Amino acid sequence: MNKTLEQAPKHVKLAVDLIMLLEQSDLSAEEVLAALKIVEQDFTNKSKETINI
């Protein structure tokens, strides 16, 4: 990991890790984007549940 990335916020580090993982997968861009939509919806729902607790 380069020095700039080491100093980056956690969400940027996570994004870089996810990009690297997804680029190594044997999936099309369409499949990756469809999966990311599901992940985004899941985390959005979980964050709403946390707020309502």
Secondary structure, 3 states (H helix, E strand, C coil): CCHHHHCCCHHHHHHHHHHHHHHHCCCCHHHHHHHHHHHHHHHHHHHHHHHHC
